[in-house]
């Protein structure tokens, strides 16, 4: 599932900060503990010097310091006279503390010295140090609070600052979604102090201009070609009709001429359909009225009455309400003429058509020579399916193109009860 660039950034920034703080915390802990022990060791060595000076001035202190007491040091005689006693050895040990009733960490210095008479003595000094477990917990809690504060600060800053900075980009996307081919002015450039957004505006505007030029050239070519084809096609059909009136033609020639005339008629129908699409795209059907679709459908059924009788197609026409739309009357006539024409053309012999009109929807259903159609392609241009190879495949495409002009109308296709169902609904 896609997320906004702001949330996408926040997610990775939060993870990155967590990793950086974890690494930093480990290094910080190691440096702090090293500094703590270094300071404690310096204190122990200084304390050693003071004790030795005191022993030189007061030899009785040796006898009084055989056990740990208030001074936290002991002095013992060296049994092995050959042993080197004046080396400093540091260690960390846990010693039971009656106050806390638990063992606490101590830093211990084991060394030695020679008294004024040259006798060697062991000297052991100890001092309490940092409780590393408590320090680690407190450090973790502090860093966690710091992490939460930093992340919340980033979220707030991103929400207000970055949200405001990205506002022009959102507006550009919104304006771009309103753009439609044939309406270059439907896209409005957004002024922004950010150079990248201005570049994006310029590139989009340039792209739209190029697309509009190509689109206009295609529309102009299509319309001109369709107009130019009308006259020669009409002339060709008329001349073939004149030839057919010649009674001296044999049967084979007559069949060939009829087939040629049928092909030319297909080209005429294709030409008319392409002209209709071109006019719709060129906005030549301007102006909207309050159109009552019920009346249009009734008039079209009267126009198709002879064809319906010839194919023995029964029509079930039910009006449960008035389907009123704010649209162009000519476009509505073209739209429902194509739907009814398809329903008749691709129907069975002695088939049926069901037309159901309500205030919010109108459906046209018909029995068919084919099963369900592919809903992904039926509204594409020149899609014919398997029903009629003589079709130009533009009927439903014209219907879809017309409905694109009216966002409040939507067409849906379904195959229900062995019938092809096309339903146009009003949407809000």
C-alpha positions in Angstrom: 0.0 0.0 0.0 1.4 3.4 -1.1 2.1 6.1 1.6 2.8 9.7 1.3 6.4 10.9 0.9 6.2 12.6 4.3 5.3 9.3 6.1 7.8 7.4 4.0 10.5 9.7 5.1 9.5 9.7 8.7 9.6 5.9 8.8 13.2 5.6 7.6 14.4 8.7 9.5 13.0 7.1 12.7 14.7 3.8 12.0 18.0 5.6 11.1 17.9 7.7 14.3 17.3 4.5 16.4 20.3 2.8 14.9 22.5 5.9 15.2 21.5 6.4 18.8 22.1 2.7 19.6 25.6 2.8 18.2 26.3 6.2 19.9 25.0 4.8 23.2 27.4 1.9 23.1 30.3 4.1 22.3 29.2 6.7 24.9 28.9 4.0 27.6 32.4 2.6 26.8 34.0 6.1 26.9 32.2 7.1 30.1 33.1 3.9 31.9 36.7 4.1 30.8 36.8 7.7 32.0 35.2 6.8 35.3 37.6 4.0 36.0 40.6 6.2 35.0 39.5 8.9 37.5 39.0 6.3 40.2 42.4 4.7 39.5 44.0 8.1 39.7 42.3 8.7 43.0 43.5 5.3 44.3 47.1 6.0 43.3 46.9 9.4 45.0 45.5 7.8 48.1 48.4 5.3 48.0 50.9 8.2 48.2 49.1 9.8 51.1 49.0 6.5 53.0 52.7 5.9 52.5 53.5 9.4 53.7 51.4 8.9 56.7 53.1 5.5 57.5 56.5 7.2 57.3 55.4 9.8 59.8 53.4 7.5 61.9 54.8 3.8 61.9 52.0 2.7 64.3 49.6 3.0 61.4 50.9 -0.3 60.1 49.7 -2.1 63.2 46.3 -0.3 63.2 45.5 -1.1 59.6 45.4 -4.8 59.5 41.7 -4.9 58.7 39.5 -2.8 56.5 37.8 -0.1 58.5 36.8 3.5 58.0 39.9 4.2 55.9 39.1 1.4 53.4 42.7 0.1 53.3 44.8 -2.6 54.9 48.5 -3.1 55.4 50.0 -6.5 55.7 53.5 -7.8 56.0 55.2 -9.5 53.0 56.1 -13.1 53.7 58.2 -13.6 50.6 61.0 -11.0 50.9 62.0 -11.6 47.2 58.5 -10.5 45.9 58.2 -7.2 44.1 55.7 -5.3 46.1 55.6 -1.8 44.7 53.6 -2.6 41.4 50.1 -1.3 41.1 47.4 -3.9 40.2 43.8 -2.7 39.7 40.7 -5.0 39.8 37.0 -4.7 40.1 35.3 -6.9 42.7 31.9 -7.2 44.4 31.8 -6.7 48.1 28.8 -7.2 50.4 27.3 -4.0 51.7 25.2 -4.4 54.9 23.3 -1.2 54.2 22.0 -2.4 50.9 22.1 -6.0 51.9 23.7 -6.9 48.5 27.0 -7.0 46.8 28.2 -3.7 45.3 31.0 -3.1 42.8 34.4 -1.8 44.2 37.6 -0.7 42.6 40.6 -2.3 44.4 44.3 -1.3 44.1 46.8 -3.9 45.3 50.3 -2.6 45.6 53.0 -2.4 48.2 55.7 -0.2 49.8 58.8 -0.2 52.0 58.8 1.4 55.4 61.6 3.6 56.7 63.5 0.5 57.8 63.2 -1.1 54.4 60.6 -3.8 55.3 58.1 -4.6 52.6 54.4 -4.4 53.1 51.3 -5.1 51.0 48.9 -2.3 50.6 45.3 -2.9 49.5 43.0 0.1 48.9 39.4 -0.1 47.9 36.7 2.4 46.9 33.1 2.0 45.7 32.5 2.7 42.1 29.7 3.1 39.6 27.0 0.4 39.6 27.2 -0.4 35.9 23.8 -2.2 35.7 22.0 0.8 37.3 24.0 3.2 35.1 23.2 1.2 32.0 19.5 1.1 32.9 19.4 4.9 33.5 21.3 5.5 30.3 18.9 3.4 28.3 15.9 5.2 29.9 17.5 8.6 29.2 18.2 7.6 25.6 14.7 6.2 25.1 13.2 9.5 26.3 15.6 11.4 24.1 14.7 9.2 21.1 11.0 9.7 21.7 11.5 13.5 22.0 13.6 13.6 18.8 11.1 11.5 16.8 8.1 13.5 18.0 10.0 16.7 17.1 10.7 15.4 13.6 7.1 14.3 13.2 5.8 17.7 14.2 8.4 19.5 12.1 7.6 17.3 9.1 3.8 17.8 9.6 4.0 21.6 9.6 7.2 22.5 7.8 7.5 19.8 5.2 3.8 19.6 4.8 3.8 23.3 3.9 6.9 22.9 1.7 5.2 20.0 -0.3 1.9 21.9 -0.6 2.8 23.2 -4.2 3.6 19.7 -5.3 0.2 18.4 -4.0 -1.5 21.3 -5.9 0.4 20.4 -9.0 -0.8 16.8 -8.8 -4.4 18.1 -8.1 -4.3 20.4 -11.2 -2.7 17.6 -13.3 -5.6 15.3 -12.4 -8.0 17.8 -13.8 -6.3 18.0 -17.2 -8.1 16.5 -20.2 -7.0 16.1 -23.7 -8.4 18.9 -25.8 -8.5 21.3 -22.9 -4.9 22.7 -22.5 -6.1 25.4 -20.1 -7.5 22.7 -17.7 -4.0 22.5 -16.2 -2.9 25.5 -14.2 0.8 26.0 -13.3 1.5 26.5 -9.5 3.9 29.2 -8.4 6.4 28.0 -5.9 9.7 29.4 -4.4 11.2 25.8 -4.8 13.1 25.6 -8.0 12.4 21.8 -8.4 8.7 22.4 -8.3 9.0 25.2 -10.9 11.0 22.9 -13.1 8.3 20.3 -12.7 5.6 22.9 -13.7 7.6 23.8 -16.8 8.1 20.2 -17.9 4.5 19.4 -17.4 3.3 22.5 -19.3 5.7 21.7 -22.1 4.6 18.0 -22.2 0.9 19.1 -22.3 1.6 21.5 -25.2 3.3 18.8 -27.2 0.5 16.4 -26.5 -2.1 18.9 -27.5 -0.4 19.6 -30.8 -0.3 15.8 -31.5 -3.9 15.4 -30.4 -5.1 18.4 -32.5 -3.2 17.0 -35.6 -4.8 13.6 -35.1 -8.3 15.0 -34.7 -7.9 17.3 -37.7 -6.5 14.5 -39.8 -9.3 12.2 -38.8 -12.1 14.7 -39.5 -10.6 15.8 -42.8 -10.1 12.2 -43.9 -13.6 11.3 -42.9 -15.1 14.3 -44.8 -13.0 13.6 -47.9 -14.1 9.9 -47.9 -17.8 10.7 -47.9 -18.1 11.9 -51.5 -16.2 9.1 -53.2 -18.0 6.5 -51.1 -21.4 7.9 -52.0 -20.4 8.1 -55.6 -19.1 4.5 -55.6 -22.3 3.1 -54.0 -24.5 5.0 -56.4 -22.6 3.7 -59.4 -22.8 0.1 -58.1 -26.6 0.6 -57.7 -26.8 1.7 -61.3 -24.8 -1.3 -62.4 -27.1 -3.6 -60.4 -30.1 -2.2 -62.3 -28.6 -3.6 -65.5 -30.5 -6.7 -66.2 -27.8 -8.2 -68.4 -25.6 -9.1 -65.4 -25.1 -12.8 -64.6 -25.5 -14.1 -61.1 -21.8 -14.2 -60.3 -21.3 -10.6 -61.3 -24.3 -9.5 -59.4 -23.1 -11.3 -56.2 -19.7 -9.6 -56.5 -21.2 -6.2 -57.0 -23.5 -6.7 -54.0 -20.5 -7.7 -51.9 -18.6 -4.7 -53.1 -21.5 -2.4 -52.3 -21.8 -4.0 -48.8 -18.1 -3.3 -48.2 -18.5 0.3 -49.2 -21.5 0.6 -47.0 -19.4 -0.6 -44.1 -16.9 2.1 -44.9 -19.7 4.6 -44.9 -20.8 3.5 -41.5 -17.2 3.5 -40.2 -16.8 7.0 -41.6 -19.9 8.2 -39.9 -18.8 6.7 -36.6 -15.3 8.2 -36.8 -16.9 11.6 -37.6 -19.1 11.3 -34.6 -16.2 10.5 -32.4 -14.2 13.4 -33.9 -17.1 15.8 -33.3 -17.5 14.7 -29.7 -13.8 15.1 -29.0 -13.8 18.5 -30.7 -16.6 19.7 -28.4 -18.9 20.3 -31.3 -21.9 19.2 -29.3 -22.1 22.2 -27.1 -24.8 23.3 -24.7 -26.8 21.2 -22.2 -30.5 20.9 -21.6 -32.6 19.1 -19.1 -33.1 15.9 -21.2 -35.8 13.4 -20.4 -34.3 10.1 -21.5 -37.7 8.3 -21.4 -38.8 10.3 -24.4 -35.6 9.6 -26.4 -35.9 5.9 -25.8 -39.6 5.8 -26.8 -38.9 7.7 -30.0 -36.0 5.4 -30.8 -38.2 2.3 -30.3 -40.7 3.7 -32.8 -37.8 4.3 -35.3 -36.7 0.7 -34.9 -40.2 -0.8 -34.9 -39.8 -2.3 -38.4 -36.5 -3.9 -37.6 -37.9 -5.3 -34.4 -40.8 -6.8 -36.2 -38.6 -8.2 -38.9 -36.3 -10.0 -36.4 -39.3 -10.9 -34.2 -37.7 -9.3 -31.2 -40.0 -8.7 -28.2 -39.4 -5.5 -26.2 -40.2 -5.3 -22.5 -40.2 -1.5 -21.8 -40.8 -0.5 -18.1 -40.8 3.0 -16.9 -40.6 3.2 -13.1 -39.5 6.9 -13.0 -38.3 9.7 -15.2 -34.6 9.6 -16.0 -33.6 13.3 -16.2 -30.0 14.4 -17.1 -28.4 17.7 -17.7 -26.7 16.9 -21.0 -26.7 17.6 -24.7 -29.8 16.3 -26.4 -28.0 15.1 -29.6 -25.4 13.3 -27.6 -28.1 11.5 -25.6 -29.8 10.5 -28.8 -26.5 9.1 -30.2 -25.8 7.3 -26.9 -29.1 5.4 -26.6 -29.3 4.9 -30.4 -26.0 3.0 -30.2 -27.2 1.0 -27.2 -30.5 0.0 -28.8 -28.8 -0.6 -32.2 -26.4 -3.0 -30.5 -29.2 -4.7 -28.6 -31.0 -5.4 -31.9 -28.1 -6.1 -34.1 -26.5 -8.7 -31.8 -29.8 -10.3 -30.7 -31.2 -13.7 -31.4 -33.9 -14.4 -33.9 -37.1 -14.2 -31.9 -35.1 -12.8 -29.0 -36.0 -10.2 -26.5 -34.9 -6.8 -25.2 -35.7 -5.5 -21.7 -35.5 -1.7 -21.0 -35.9 -0.6 -17.4 -36.0 3.1 -16.6 -36.0 4.6 -13.1 -35.2 8.0 -11.7 -31.5 7.0 -11.1 -30.7 4.4 -13.6 -31.6 3.0 -17.0 -30.7 -0.5 -18.2 -30.8 -2.1 -21.7 -30.7 -5.9 -21.7 -30.8 -8.3 -24.6 -30.5 -11.9 -25.4 -27.4 -12.6 -27.4 -25.7 -15.0 -29.7 -22.6 -14.9 -27.4 -21.9 -15.5 -23.8 -20.4 -12.8 -21.5 -18.2 -10.2 -23.1 -14.8 -9.1 -21.8 -15.5 -6.0 -19.7 -11.9 -4.8 -20.0 -12.2 -4.3 -23.8 -15.8 -3.8 -24.8 -15.6 0.0 -24.6 -12.3 0.2 -26.6 -12.4 1.3 -30.2 -12.6 -1.3 -32.9 -13.2 -4.1 -30.4 -15.7 -6.5 -32.0 -15.6 -9.7 -30.0 -16.9 -12.7 -31.9 -20.4 -11.5 -32.6 -20.2 -9.7 -36.0 -17.2 -9.4 -38.2 -19.0 -6.8 -40.3 -19.2 -4.5 -37.3 -16.8 -1.5 -37.1 -16.4 -1.9 -33.3 -17.1 1.7 -32.5 -20.7 1.6 -31.1 -19.8 1.1 -27.5 -16.7 3.2 -27.8 -19.0 6.2 -28.8 -21.2 5.5 -25.8 -18.1 5.5 -23.5 -16.7 8.7 -25.1 -20.0 10.5 -24.6 -20.2 9.4 -20.9 -16.7 10.7 -20.3 -18.1 14.2 -20.9 -20.6 13.7 -18.0 -18.9 12.7 -14.7 -22.4 12.2 -13.1 -23.2 9.3 -15.4 -21.5 5.9 -15.3 -22.1 2.8 -17.4 -21.7 -0.8 -16.1 -21.8 -4.1 -18.0 -22.9 -7.5 -16.7 -24.0 -10.8 -18.1 -27.1 -11.9 -16.1 -29.7 -14.6 -16.8 -28.3 -15.2 -20.3 -28.6 -11.6 -21.2 -26.2 -8.8 -22.0 -26.9 -6.0 -19.6 -25.8 -2.3 -20.0 -26.8 -0.1 -17.2 -26.3 3.7 -16.9 -26.4 5.1 -13.4 -26.3 8.5 -11.9 -23.4 9.0 -9.5 -22.7 11.8 -7.1 
